[in-house]
């Protein structure tokens, strides 16, 4: 989910995987699972965890009549899998369960618009940053929010386990509304059950476009969020993913994917 040291979102475990290659295994825990690469049967299968409620990073698309998890992060994962010659299996879970999935070796990596905060680095390893974004506050139209202090005493919604939630906790006298998914966070504002919500700008723009009664409030001095891929501590895949990410930056593939999903680049 995707996320900076003040404000801040992959998938989960899936069925059995080749323990000799990945070091993971055991059973699928929740959500829908789908293979996203059509590689050779001799290639290892890695379990990718995500929280598919974070459009356009990752979300459920049923337009074809089938439930598929798609988005920017999914395309990034597939591009890396193609480079490094492995298959991907995806499982969807709540954002606040992603780190635990890595720690319990129910997943090989997490890609969910997640920021490598110092606190998270104590539990898992991270790749290099593959995308930069920033966080914003969404409110009903007509509000004038220039800083987080302007929300003092208000009810503010944020996704559970995110750095957006951490940021909300710094607001004086805040009434924090922590929720599992981004759609429910936005619905709190739409239904007037919350005064505001803290969300990443690329995600917020889609909700504001489809809900004209909402507006985006940019907060002065807000640090950019760098999305990175998370791994269990000591994973041999971390450096391999870094190499793949660097190649995608150099050859323009990351730029192309950013333009496809966000309408802009880095």
MITORVO-899094 format. One record per residue (C-alpha): residue in one letter; chain; x, y, z. Coordinates in steps of 0.5 Angstrom, whole numbers. Each point is the difference from the previous one (the first is absolute). Example, Ala and Ser with C-alpha at 12.3 -4.5 7.8 and 13.67 -1.06 7.14 Angstrom:
  resn  chain     xx     yy     zz
     A      A     25     -9     16
     S      A      2      7     -2
// end
This chain:
  resn  chain     xx     yy     zz
     X      A      0      0      0
     X      A      4      5     -2
     X      A      5      7      6
     X      A      6      5      4
     X      A      2      0      7
     X      A     -5      5      2
     X      A     -6     -2     -4
     X      A     -1     -6     -5
     X      A     -3    -13     -6
     X      A      0    -14     -6
     X      A     -2     -6      1
     X      A      1     -6      5
     X      A      1     -7      0
     X      A     -2     -4     -5
     X      A      0     -8     -1
     X      A      6     -4      1
     X      A      6      2     -4
     X      A      7     -3     -1
     X      A      3      0      7
     X      A      7     -2     -3
     X      A      0      6     -4
     X      A     -4      5      3
     X      A      1     -2      8
     X      A     -8      2      0
     X      A     -6     -5      1
     X      A     -5     -2      3
     X      A     -8      1     -1
     X      A     -3      6     -3
     X      A     -3      4      5
     X      A     -6      5     -3
     X      A     -2      3     -6
     X      A      0     -1     -8
     X      A      6     -3     -3
     X      A      3      0     -7
     X      A      6     -1     -4
     X      A      2      6     -4
     X      A      6     -3     -4
     X      A      0     -5     -5
     X      A      7     -3      0
     X      A      3     -6      0
     X      A     -2     -6      5
     X      A      8      0      2
     X      A      0      7      3
     X      A     -2      1      7
     X      A     -6      3      3
     X      A      0      6      4
     X      A     -6      1      5
     X      A     -1      8     -1
     X      A     -5      3      6
     X      A     -4      6     -2
     X      A     -6      4      3
     X      A     -4      1     -6
     X      A     -4      6      2
     X      A      5      5     -2
     X      A     -2      2     -7
     X      A      4      1     -5
     X      A      5     -3      4
     X      A     -3     -7      1
     X      A     -8     -1     -1
     X      A     -5     -5     -2
     X      A     -2      0     -7
     X      A     -7     -3     -2
     X      A     -1      3     -7
     X      A      2     -6     -4
     X      A     -5     -5      4
     X      A      6     -2      5
     X      A      3      2      6
     X      A      7      2     -1
     X      A      5      4      4
     X      A      3      6     -5
     X      A      3      6      1
     X      A      7      4      0
     X      A      3     -4      5
     X      A     -2     -7     -3
     X      A      3      3     -7
     X      A      6      1      4
     X      A      1     -7      3
     X      A     -2     -3     -7
     X      A      6      4     -3
     X      A      5     -2      6
     X      A     -3     -7     -1
     X      A      2      0     -7
     X      A      7      2      1
     X      A      2     -5      6
     X      A     -4     -6     -3
     X      A     -5     -1      5
     X      A     -8     -1      0
     X      A     -4      4      5
     X      A     -6     -2      4
     X      A     -4      5      3
     X      A     -4      0      7
     X      A     -4      6      2
     X      A     -1      2      7
     X      A     -1      6      5
     X      A      6      5      0
     X      A      2     -1      7
     X      A      1     -7     -1
     X      A      5      0     -5
     X      A      6      1      4
     X      A     -2     -6      4
     X      A     -1     -4     -6
     X      A      8      1     -2
     X      A      2     -1      8
     X      A     -4     -7      0
     X      A      3     -2     -7
     X      A     -7      0     -3
     X      A      2      4     -6
     X      A      7      2     -3
     X      A     -1      7     -2
     X      A     -5      6      1
     X      A     -2      5     -5
     X      A     -5      5      2
     X      A      2      7      0
     X      A      4     -1      6
     X      A      5      5      3
     X      A      6     -3      3
     X      A     -1      4      7
     X      A      5     -1      6
     X      A     -5     -4      4
     X      A     -1     -5     -6
     X      A      7     -1     -1
     X      A      1     -3      6
     X      A     -5     -6     -2
     X      A      2     -1     -7
     X      A      5      2     -6
     X      A     -2      5     -5
     X      A      2      1     -8
     X      A      2      7     -3
     X      A     -6      5     -1
     X      A     -3     -2     -6
     X      A     -5      6      0
     X      A     -1      7      3
     X      A     -7      3      3
     X      A     -2      4      5
     X      A     -6      0      5
     X      A     -6      5      0
     X      A     -6      1      4
     X      A     -7     -1     -3
     X      A     -6      4      2
     X      A     -7      2     -2
     X      A      1      6     -5
     X      A      0      7      3
     X      A      5     -2      6
     X      A      7      4      0
     X      A      5     -5      3
     X      A      7      3      0
     X      A      3     -4      5
     X      A     -1     -6      5
     X      A     -1      4      6
     X      A     -6      3     -4
     X      A     -4     -7      2
     X      A      1      1      7
     X      A     -6     -3      4
     X      A     -3     -3     -7
     X      A     -1     -7     -1
     X      A      5     -2     -6
     X      A      0     -7     -3
     X      A      6     -4     -3
     X      A      2     -7     -1
     X      A      2     -5      5
     X      A      7     -1      1
     X      A      2      5     -5
     X      A      4      6      1
     X      A     -6      5     -2
     X      A     -2     -3      7
     X      A      6      2      3
     X      A      0      7     -3
     X      A     -8      0      3
     X      A      3     -2      7
     X      A      4      7      0
     X      A     -6      4     -1
     X      A     -2      4      7
     X      A     -6     -3      3
     X      A     -2     -4     -6
     X      A     -5     -5      0
     X      A      3     -6     -4
     X      A     -4     -4     -5
     X      A      4     -6     -2
     X      A     -3     -5     -5
     X      A      3     -6     -4
     X      A     -1      3     -7
     X      A      0      6     -4
     X      A     -7      0     -3
     X      A     -3      0      7
     X      A      5      6      2
     X      A     -3      4     -5
     X      A     -7     -2      1
     X      A      1      3      7
     X      A      1      6     -3
     X      A     -5      0     -5
     X      A     -6     -2      5
     X      A      3      5      5
     X      A      2     -5      5
     X      A      7      3      0
     X      A      2      7     -1
     X      A      6     -2     -5
     X      A      5     -5     -2
     X      A      7     -1     -1
     X      A      2     -4     -7
     X      A      5      0     -5
     X      A     -1      5     -6
     X      A      0     -5     -5
     X      A     -5     -4      3
     X      A     -4      6      3
     X      A     -1      3     -7
     X      A     -4     -6     -3
     X      A     -5      1      6
     X      A      0      7     -1
     X      A     -2      0     -8
     X      A     -5     -5      2
     X      A     -3      4      6
     X      A      0      7     -2
     X      A     -3      2      7
     X      A      7     -2      2
     X      A      7      5      0
     X      A      7     -2      1
     X      A      4      5      5
     X      A      7      0     -1
     X      A      4      1      6
     X      A      6      4      0
     X      A      7     -3      2
     X      A     -3     -7     -1
     X      A      6     -5     -2
     X      A     -1     -4     -6
     X      A     -1     -8      1
     X      A      4     -5     -3
     X      A     -3     -6     -2
     X      A      5     -6      1
     X      A     -1     -8      0
     X      A      0     -4      7
     X      A      4     -6      1
     X      A      1     -5      6
     X      A      6      2      4
     X      A      6     -3     -4
     X      A     -4     -2     -6
     X      A      5     -1     -6
     X      A     -5      3     -5
     X      A      1      7      3
     X      A      6      2     -4
     X      A     -2     -4     -6
     X      A     -6      5      0
     X      A      4      6      1
     X      A      4     -2     -7
     X      A     -7     -1     -3
     X      A     -3      7      2
     X      A      7      3     -2
     X      A     -1     -3     -7
     X      A     -7      2      0
     X      A      2      8      2
     X      A      5      0     -5
     X      A     -3     -3     -6
     X      A     -7      4      1
     X      A     -4     -6      2
     X      A     -2      3      7
     X      A     -2      7     -4
     X      A     -4     -3     -5
     X      A     -4     -4      6
     X      A     -1      6      4
     X      A     -3      4     -6
     X      A     -4     -6     -2
     X      A     -3      0      8
     X      A      1      7      2
     X      A      0      4     -6
     X      A      7      3      2
     X      A      7     -3      1
     X      A      5      1      6
// end
